[in-house]
Amino acid sequence: MPVPHIRFATFDDEDTLGRLDRATWSPLHAVTPRPRPPYEPFYNERFGPRDHLVAELGDDVVGYIRLGFPTPLPCNSHVRQIQGLAVADEARGAGVGRALLRAAQEEARRQGARRITLRVLGHNTPARKLYESEGFVVEGILPEEFLLDGAYVDDVLMGRHL
């Protein structure tokens, strides 16, 4: 199996990333309704290409990770937060998610961050196992924070030092 190539996103990736984001939508990780046309642009005033790392297998973009600040406060600027991660169904099991997660941690370190955090739904066992295998620990749980498809779901806060 080839190793994913990780790079920063470009403006030219916007349509591809939007399609990938819609194709990978799942109640396992989404708290928003399934996207419907007309679709919102993938990039917006808050997140642009430099906030995304993309994974390629061959010539195909098969995943992305969004890295941002948890708050706009200067006293919190030493922390980065993973605010989105998607892997195409056909690339699952190829190490794409792990490669993106490791690249995001490297980029956060390069930016001078001391910590990296994320939020994951309590029932998303595959993602939680991946994060734990990369050194993330549960730092808090918001019980029954979301009502999704008639079931209450915990919001799990995870983080690690860099």
C-alpha positions in Angstrom: 0.0 0.0 0.0 1.5 3.4 -0.9 2.3 5.9 1.8 0.1 9.0 1.7 1.7 12.3 0.6 0.7 15.2 3.0 0.8 18.8 1.8 -0.9 22.1 2.5 -4.2 22.6 0.7 -4.3 25.2 -2.1 -7.2 27.3 -3.5 -7.4 24.8 -6.3 -8.3 22.1 -3.8 -11.6 23.8 -2.7 -14.0 21.9 -4.9 -12.3 18.5 -4.3 -12.3 19.1 -0.5 -15.9 20.2 -0.6 -16.9 17.0 -2.5 -14.8 14.9 -0.1 -16.4 16.6 2.9 -19.9 15.9 1.6 -19.1 12.3 0.6 -17.7 11.4 4.1 -20.5 13.0 6.1 -21.7 10.6 8.7 -23.8 10.7 11.9 -20.8 9.0 13.5 -19.0 12.3 13.5 -21.3 15.1 12.3 -23.4 17.2 14.5 -24.8 19.2 11.6 -27.4 18.0 9.1 -26.3 16.2 5.9 -25.3 18.9 3.4 -27.8 19.7 0.7 -27.5 21.9 -2.4 -26.7 24.7 -2.8 -23.5 23.8 -1.0 -21.6 26.3 1.1 -18.0 26.9 0.0 -15.5 24.7 1.7 -13.2 27.7 2.5 -14.6 30.6 4.4 -13.5 33.7 6.3 -12.5 31.5 9.2 -10.7 28.7 7.4 -8.7 28.8 4.2 -6.1 26.6 2.4 -3.3 27.2 5.0 -5.6 25.8 7.7 -5.8 22.4 5.9 -3.4 19.6 5.3 -4.4 17.2 2.6 -3.5 13.6 1.9 -2.8 12.3 -1.6 -2.5 8.7 -2.8 -1.1 9.0 -6.3 -2.9 11.9 -7.9 -6.0 11.7 -5.7 -6.8 13.8 -2.7 -8.1 11.2 -0.2 -8.3 13.1 3.1 -7.8 16.4 4.9 -7.3 17.7 8.4 -8.2 21.2 9.6 -6.0 22.8 12.2 -7.1 26.0 14.0 -7.1 27.9 17.2 -9.6 26.9 19.8 -10.4 30.5 20.7 -9.2 33.9 19.4 -7.8 34.8 22.8 -4.0 35.7 22.9 -3.7 33.8 26.2 -4.8 30.6 24.4 -2.6 31.0 21.3 -0.2 28.2 22.4 -2.9 25.7 21.7 -4.0 24.3 18.3 -7.2 22.4 17.8 -8.1 19.8 15.2 -11.4 21.1 13.8 -12.0 18.6 11.1 -10.7 15.3 9.7 -12.0 13.3 6.8 -10.7 10.3 4.9 -12.3 9.0 1.7 -14.0 5.6 2.1 -11.7 4.0 -0.6 -8.6 5.1 1.4 -9.7 3.9 4.8 -7.2 1.4 6.3 -4.3 2.9 4.3 -2.9 5.0 7.1 -4.3 8.3 5.8 -5.9 9.4 9.0 -2.8 8.6 11.1 -0.5 10.4 8.6 -2.8 13.5 8.7 -2.9 13.4 12.5 0.9 13.2 12.7 1.4 16.0 10.1 -1.0 18.2 12.0 0.9 17.7 15.2 4.2 18.5 13.4 2.7 21.6 12.0 1.3 22.7 15.4 4.8 22.3 16.8 6.3 24.2 14.0 3.9 27.0 14.8 5.1 27.0 18.4 2.1 25.3 19.9 2.5 23.5 23.2 -0.8 21.6 23.1 -3.2 20.2 20.6 -6.8 19.4 21.3 -9.9 18.0 19.6 -13.5 17.1 20.1 -14.9 13.7 19.1 -18.4 12.2 19.6 -18.5 9.5 22.2 -19.9 6.9 19.9 -17.1 7.4 17.3 -15.0 4.5 18.6 -12.7 4.2 15.5 -11.6 7.8 15.7 -11.2 7.7 19.5 -8.9 4.6 19.2 -6.8 6.4 16.5 -6.4 9.5 18.7 -5.6 7.4 21.8 -3.0 5.5 19.8 -1.3 8.8 18.9 -1.1 10.0 22.5 -4.3 11.9 22.9 -6.1 11.4 26.3 -9.6 12.2 27.3 -9.5 15.5 29.2 -13.3 15.9 29.7 -16.7 14.6 28.7 -19.8 16.7 28.1 -22.5 14.0 28.8 -25.4 13.9 26.3 -24.2 17.1 24.7 -25.9 16.4 21.4 -29.2 14.8 20.3 -28.5 13.0 17.1 -31.0 10.8 15.3 -33.0 10.5 18.5 -30.1 9.5 20.7 -28.1 11.6 23.2 -24.4 11.5 22.4 -21.4 12.6 24.6 -18.9 15.2 23.4 -15.5 14.0 24.3 -12.6 16.5 24.7 -9.2 15.0 24.0 -5.7 16.6 24.0 -2.0 16.1 24.4 1.1 18.0 25.0 3.4 18.5 22.0 
